[in-house]
Amino acid sequence: MPNLWSRLLAQRVALRLFVAAAIVVATAWSAQLVRARRSQIEVEMPTWRVDQLPTELGAWRGEPAVVDSRIFRHVGAAAIRDVAYHAAVGPDVLVHLAVFDDELVSLPHYPHLCYTGNGYRQASSRRIQLRRSDEKTMPAALVVFERTSDRVAVLYWYQFGDRVLIEPGDTAAVRWSLGGRKSRPALVKVLLQTAFDTPERAEQRLRDVARLVLQWMSQS
């Protein structure tokens, strides 16, 4: 009898192990199937090309910029362009434009992480409304970062089709909305940076150039 119970117990343990292994295999297979289906979704690129961002925007004159690769590294970006714009007076405004065609998991190279990870401290952060050329408004984030050597004001937003994303958590609802779709838009990151001289002047410079960038994006 003890031998019989031992055999039954061993069989039950073996059955449980088999079921557990089957569940693991099925889960892995399902994940691969989902990834395969997502990889087959066509990516809709913007109507404009990153390299077409003009070096003249209104009264601003620009030139390609070499920026801090630790902050503006673009691993995974399908296309990228950095232009430093100059006005008659005042500090420059750097425009960092990148397009990502990978699956939307989070916001790539999120500014708060990139800056604070490279010696900056966030001094302030708030959302503002930018006016588009069609008189509609859209949200953007205005952040001031500082460290021992300098202080900068940063304005940024991400565009995913007709949606504007500001925080990493904004991507969750977007991912759900893609269910069953055969195509999805590429993710566009727009970031502007200028020296922080006064709060009013820095914000106005960023707003001026952002408005011109939005006009170019909508007209291209």
Secondary structure, DSSP 8 states (H G I E B T S, - for coil): -HHHHHHHHHHHHHHHHHHHHHHHHHHHHHHHHHHHHHHTSEEE--SS-GGG--SEETTEEEEE----HHHH--TT-SEEEEEEEE-SSS--EEEEEEEE-S--SS-TT-HHHHHHTTT-EEEEEEEEEEE-TTS-EEEEEEEEEE-SS-EEEEEEEEEETTEEE-SGGGHHHHHHHTTT-SEEE-EEEEEEEEE-S-HHHHHHHHHHHHHHHHHHHHH-
